Amino acid sequence: MNILKSLIIWLCFIPVAILNGGLREYVLAKAIGEEWALQDAD
């Protein structure tokens, strides 16, 4: 049962990650510029 609960929680992260990427790409990049919104981890 614990594995099922964990799987459900991890599957909830998928749409959240997609929404986060969309927010960065379309909202933040236009508001503050791509250089700041989409920084690399160099």
Secondary structure, DSSP 8 states (H G I E B T S, - for coil): -HHHHHHHHHHHHHHHHHHHHHIIIIIIHHHH-HHHHT----
